[in-house]
Amino acid sequence: MMTRVPVYSFSWVCILTLLVTIRLSQSRGALFPSHPARIEPDKLRLANQYLTLSQRQLRQTTEQKEAADYCTTGNFTALYDTIHRDLRFWRETGITAKLMDWVLGNIYNFPVRHKGAGILFMGGKPYIITDPAIINTTAHHQRLISSHFALFLALSSTFGSAIPDVEFLFSTADEPAALLHYHANGTDPQRLPLLLSFCKSPRSHADVLVPDIHFFMRNFTGNFLSAAANFSSKWPWERKTPKLFGRFSPYARAANQYAPELYRKGREGKEICRMSGNDLFFCDVRKHYIWDWAKRANKSGLPLDVAQQVGRGEDRDSVSPK
C-alpha cells in the first residue's frame, strides 16, 4: 500500500504536521474562524470546470494511519531540514491564532493578493476560510487554485483524520510573497506573513516551501517517476546523445531589488534587467539565453539544441536560434 502513495503527498502532510507542532503554548484564543466556509457547495465552478467535492464522513482507517506515520518513519531528512529552516522565524513565538488572524485579515494586501486561498483542515476535512468568490477573478490561477483543492481532498481521502487541525494560506504566484525587507527583516514574527509557496530565496523571503502543484496536476509520480527506471534501462548514458536540450517560454524573470541575489546579468556581464517600478526588475534571462548565448554557442560548435517553446501556429525553425 505504501508504495502507491506519492512522496508528494507525504511532503504536504509532513509540512502541515510541523506547522501544528510549532503552535506553542503562547497561542491564545480560537484556533479557527467560527464559521469556516466548507469547500463544499456540491459543485464549485472554477475556470469553466466543476470541481465535485465529496461530502462523506471521514473515518480513520488503518491504511490512512500507516500512511501518515510514514512522515516519521520515512527518510525525509532533506525535507525536514528545509521545513525547520523555513519555520525558524516563528520558533520562539510560535504560530499563534493572533498571527493567523492578522495574515488572513491582510491577505489581499500581500503581493500574493488573489493568487491563492486560505484553507483549514479540521477533523481531516478541508475548508475554505477566505472569500470563495474571489477565485473567479484570478484568470488562469483559477485552475491552479482548484487543483490545490483537489489535492487537499486527495490528502483528506488518503490520510483522513491523521491530518492535524491546521489553517494556512497558500500561494499560486510565480514569485515568493513574504519579502523580509517589507516586514522588518523578520524581527517581528507576529507581523511576518506565514505563506505556503512553491518558490523562494532563503536569504530574502520567509515563505514556507511546499511542492509545486504541477507535480500533482500532471501526475508526475505516476506518469514520469514510476517509469524512470525503465527509461534509464532502455536508454543508458552510453546510448544517449551528448547534447544540451531545452525549450523555453521567453517571458521575463521578476526580481525585487531587495532580493539582490535574484538579479541576473547576461553573457560577459551584459545588463539584461530593466527597472519596472514597485521595486521590481524584469530580467530577460530566457530571451538572452535562447537568442544570444545559445546562438553564439551553436556557432562555436557546442552540442546543444535550445529554442523557444513552439506555440500554436508556429514553426520550429521560426523560434530556434540560428
Order of alpha helices (4+ residues) and beta strands (2+ residues): alpha-beta-beta-beta-alpha-alpha-alpha-beta-beta-alpha-beta-beta-beta-alpha-alpha-alpha-beta-beta-beta-beta-alpha-alpha-beta-alpha
